[in-house]
Amino acid sequence: MTGRIVVAGAVSLYMSAGIREFPVRYAPTWSPRWLVTGVSGAAGHIARAMKTLGDEVRLCGVVGRDLAGGAIAAELAREGLLGPGIVPGPESSTGLVLVAPDGRRMGFPHLAPVNPVVYPWDVLASQAEGADLLVLTNARFVRELVPRAGRLGVPIAVDVHLISDVADAYNRPWLENADVVFCSHECLPVPPARWVAEVFARYPRCRIVGVGLGARGALAGTRDGSLIRVEAVAPRGVVNTSGAGDALFSGFLHVWRATGDPVRALRAAVVHAGWKIGHQAPAAASLTCGELSRLGEAHAPPTTVGRWDGQLSPSRTSRSFTGPTSAPRAESRRNASS
């Protein structure tokens, strides 16, 4: 089932370098273990992943009239993502990721060139016509658009990343308007299951709360009290964990929108993320819907379903995998892994 998805946020030119260890020791010069350059940023990664999975994606972002912008535009055109939602800016966002041999990463996103851009509301509204889902990342230039987007009647999803406060002032527009809220566990002030409960208590519009748990997989809660836990899998080992949250988020959204089943969606999402982090440049490596389904059958993640709301109910554990539904054009293209 092909969805019409709008993804808004940062599209950046990134350089990823393999280093020897953390902390990085000073030296006048040294050669990285490997080095890859490509297009990423949260919106860029999510859009590429969902398009390869078979969705019709409309990307909204800012690309500068500079050398980095030329490279970004060329890559987006090759991917079929350079459309009317991409607006010009004076400079492009860029970034650097240092990656240790065990896959741990340290990111240096440089978003200052696009943060002050006033993204045109009429462009986002036009791209949202007929959309099934708005993926509004928490980039600064998207923030002012969120309350108006919340009145369009289209479901909204956001990943608020390293959030540490359920009342976080910066992320409040997204938290108040999103139907699906994902984040990382790394900075949460309470255990993930309690975080799920607190988000539901504070934000009545929210229907699903997901938390990436890194090497422990992921969990997601639904408004009706269900709590899904899926253990991590890494079919190709761990090379670079940058973008793992975007991979988890995009995989979940594709399958959840297609099937309405959050258990099935989270299982597929964990497999999706686990496969991507086995590449030097995860944003450039994507699976089609059929490939994800077959990979999930071969590496089915253990799953437990219980409750986050304190009610007593039996949990169930499964190792079988039901993959995502096939989309009409899901097998038509595949990004080359780097």
C-alpha positions in Angstrom: 0.0 0.0 0.0 1.7 3.2 -1.2 1.3 6.2 1.0 1.6 9.9 0.2 4.1 11.3 2.7 5.3 14.8 3.2 8.7 15.0 5.0 9.9 18.5 6.2 13.2 19.4 7.7 17.0 19.5 7.3 18.6 18.0 4.2 22.4 18.3 4.7 25.7 17.3 3.0 27.4 15.1 5.5 30.9 13.7 5.8 31.4 10.5 7.9 34.9 9.5 9.0 36.0 6.3 10.7 38.3 7.1 13.6 40.5 4.9 15.7 38.9 5.5 19.1 37.1 7.9 21.4 38.3 10.2 22.8 40.1 11.5 19.7 43.7 12.2 20.5 45.4 15.3 19.0 47.7 14.9 16.1 48.7 17.4 13.4 47.4 15.0 10.8 46.2 11.4 10.5 44.3 9.2 8.0 40.8 8.0 8.8 40.0 4.3 8.6 37.4 5.3 6.0 35.6 8.4 4.8 32.2 8.8 3.0 30.4 11.9 1.8 26.7 12.0 1.0 23.3 13.6 1.6 21.7 13.0 5.0 20.0 15.2 7.7 16.9 13.9 9.4 14.5 14.8 6.6 16.8 13.7 3.9 17.4 10.3 5.5 13.7 9.7 6.3 12.6 10.8 2.8 15.1 8.5 1.1 14.2 5.5 3.3 10.4 5.9 2.9 10.7 6.4 -0.9 12.7 3.2 -1.3 10.2 1.3 0.9 7.6 2.3 -1.7 5.9 5.5 -0.5 5.2 8.6 -2.6 7.4 11.2 -0.8 7.3 15.0 -1.1 10.4 16.5 0.5 10.3 20.0 2.0 13.6 21.5 2.9 16.1 24.3 2.3 19.0 23.9 -0.1 21.6 26.7 -0.5 23.0 28.3 -3.6 26.5 27.1 -2.7 28.9 24.3 -3.5 27.2 22.0 -0.9 23.8 22.9 -2.2 24.8 21.9 -5.7 25.8 18.4 -4.5 22.6 18.1 -2.4 20.4 19.1 -5.3 22.1 16.7 -7.7 21.7 13.8 -5.2 18.0 14.6 -4.6 17.4 14.8 -8.3 18.9 11.4 -8.8 16.7 10.0 -6.0 13.6 11.6 -7.4 13.2 13.9 -4.4 14.0 17.3 -5.9 10.6 18.9 -6.1 8.7 22.1 -5.4 9.0 21.5 -1.6 12.8 22.3 -1.8 13.2 26.1 -1.5 16.5 28.0 -2.0 18.5 29.6 0.8 21.8 31.4 0.9 23.7 28.5 2.3 23.2 24.8 2.9 23.3 22.8 6.1 26.2 20.4 6.5 27.6 18.0 9.1 30.4 15.8 10.2 30.2 12.4 11.9 33.1 10.7 13.6 32.6 6.9 13.9 34.5 4.5 16.2 35.3 0.9 15.3 32.4 -0.3 17.5 29.9 1.9 15.6 29.6 4.7 18.3 29.3 8.0 16.7 29.7 11.7 17.5 27.8 14.1 15.2 28.5 17.7 14.4 25.4 19.0 12.6 25.9 22.5 11.2 22.3 23.9 10.9 23.0 27.5 11.4 22.8 28.4 7.7 19.1 27.2 7.5 17.9 27.8 11.0 16.8 31.5 10.3 15.1 30.7 7.0 11.3 31.4 7.0 9.9 28.4 5.1 6.8 29.5 3.1 3.6 28.2 4.6 1.9 28.1 1.2 4.6 25.7 -0.1 4.1 23.3 2.8 0.3 23.6 2.5 0.5 22.8 -1.2 2.7 19.8 -0.6 0.3 18.6 2.1 -2.7 18.4 -0.3 -3.9 14.8 -0.5 -1.1 13.6 1.9 -1.7 10.6 4.2 1.0 11.7 6.7 3.1 14.7 7.6 6.5 13.9 9.0 7.5 17.2 10.5 11.0 16.9 11.9 12.0 19.3 14.7 14.2 21.5 12.6 14.0 25.1 13.7 12.6 26.4 10.4 9.7 23.9 10.6 8.7 25.0 14.1 6.5 27.9 13.2 4.6 25.8 10.6 3.6 23.0 13.0 0.5 24.6 14.7 -1.0 25.5 11.3 -0.2 22.1 10.0 -2.0 20.6 12.9 -5.2 22.1 11.7 -5.0 20.5 8.2 -6.6 17.2 9.4 -3.6 15.1 8.3 -1.8 12.9 10.9 1.5 14.3 12.0 4.6 12.3 13.2 7.8 13.7 14.8 11.0 12.4 16.2 12.1 14.7 19.0 15.5 12.9 19.4 17.4 13.7 22.6 14.5 15.1 24.6 14.9 15.3 28.4 11.6 17.0 29.6 8.0 16.1 28.8 7.2 19.8 29.0 10.2 20.8 26.7 9.5 24.3 25.5 11.2 24.1 22.2 9.5 20.8 21.2 6.1 21.8 22.5 4.5 22.7 19.1 5.3 19.2 17.8 4.3 17.4 21.1 0.9 19.2 21.1 0.1 18.5 17.4 1.7 15.1 16.7 -0.2 11.8 16.5 3.1 9.8 16.6 6.0 10.9 18.8 9.4 9.1 18.8 12.5 9.9 20.7 15.8 8.4 21.9 16.2 6.9 25.4 19.6 8.6 26.0 18.4 11.7 27.8 15.0 10.6 29.2 14.5 11.6 32.9 12.5 8.5 33.6 12.4 4.9 32.5 11.0 4.6 28.9 7.7 3.0 29.9 7.0 5.8 32.3 7.9 8.3 29.6 5.3 6.8 27.4 2.7 7.2 30.1 3.7 10.8 30.8 3.5 11.8 27.1 0.0 10.3 26.8 -1.1 12.1 30.0 0.1 15.5 28.9 -0.7 15.4 25.1 -4.2 14.2 24.3 -3.7 14.2 20.5 -0.8 11.7 20.7 -1.8 8.1 19.7 1.6 6.3 19.6 4.8 7.0 21.6 8.0 5.2 20.4 11.4 5.1 22.1 14.7 4.0 20.5 16.7 2.0 23.0 20.0 1.6 21.1 21.5 -1.8 21.6 18.4 -2.9 23.5 16.1 -2.4 20.5 13.0 -0.2 20.9 9.6 0.1 22.6 6.3 1.7 21.7 3.1 2.4 23.6 -0.3 3.0 22.2 -3.1 5.1 23.6 -5.1 2.0 24.6 -2.4 0.9 27.0 -0.4 -1.6 25.0 3.4 -1.6 25.4 5.5 -3.3 22.7 9.2 -4.2 23.3 11.4 -5.4 20.4 14.9 -6.6 20.9 17.7 -5.3 18.6 19.0 -7.3 15.7 22.1 -6.4 13.5 22.1 -8.6 10.4 25.3 -7.1 9.1 27.0 -6.2 12.4 27.5 -2.7 13.6 29.6 -0.2 11.6 28.0 3.2 12.0 25.0 4.0 14.3 24.5 7.5 13.1 20.9 7.9 11.7 19.7 4.8 13.6 16.8 6.8 15.1 15.8 8.0 11.6 15.9 4.5 10.3 13.8 3.2 13.2 11.3 6.1 12.8 10.9 5.8 9.0 10.5 2.0 9.1 7.9 2.2 11.7 5.9 4.9 9.9 5.9 3.1 6.6 4.5 -0.2 8.0 2.2 1.4 10.6 0.6 3.6 8.0 0.2 0.6 5.6 -1.1 -1.9 8.1 -2.3 -0.1 11.2 -0.5 -2.6 13.3 2.0 -1.1 15.7 3.5 -4.5 16.7 4.2 -5.4 13.1 5.5 -1.9 12.5 7.9 -1.8 15.4 9.4 -5.2 14.5 10.0 -4.1 11.0 11.4 -0.8 12.2 14.0 -2.5 14.4 15.1 -4.8 11.6 15.3 -1.8 9.3 17.5 0.2 11.7 19.6 -2.9 12.5 20.4 -3.5 8.9 21.2 0.2 8.1 23.8 0.5 10.9 25.8 -2.2 9.2 26.9 0.3 6.6 29.5 3.1 6.6 26.8 5.6 5.4 23.4 4.4 6.7 21.5 7.2 4.9 22.7 6.0 1.5 21.7 2.3 2.2 18.0 1.6 1.9 15.8 -1.5 1.7 12.7 -2.0 -0.5 9.6 -3.3 1.1 10.1 -6.9 -0.1 13.8 -6.9 1.0 12.8 -5.7 4.5 10.2 -8.4 4.7 12.6 -11.2 3.7 15.3 -9.8 6.1 12.8 -9.8 8.9 12.0 -13.4 8.3 15.7 -14.3 8.5 16.4 -12.2 11.5 13.1 -12.1 13.5 13.5 -10.0 16.6 12.1 -11.3 19.9 9.0 -9.3 20.8 7.0 -8.8 24.0 3.6 -7.1 24.3 2.4 -6.0 27.7 0.9 -2.8 29.3 2.2 0.6 30.2 -0.9 1.7 32.1 -0.4 -0.5 35.1 -3.3 -2.9 34.3 -2.7 -6.6 34.7 -2.7 -8.5 31.5 -0.7 -11.4 30.2 2.2 -10.6 28.0 3.1 -12.5 24.9 6.4 -13.2 23.3 7.0 -14.0 19.7 9.9 -14.8 17.4 7.9 -15.0 14.2 8.1 -12.1 11.8 5.3 -10.6 9.7 6.9 -8.1 7.4 5.5 -5.0 5.8 2.9 -5.2 3.1 4.2 -4.9 -0.4 3.7 -1.6 -2.2 3.0 -1.5 -6.0 6.5 0.0 -6.7 8.4 -1.1 -3.7 10.7 -3.4 -5.7 11.3 -0.9 -8.5 14.5 0.7 -7.0 17.1 0.2 -4.4 19.8 2.7 -3.2 23.3 1.4 -3.5 24.9 0.8 -0.1 28.2 2.5 0.5 
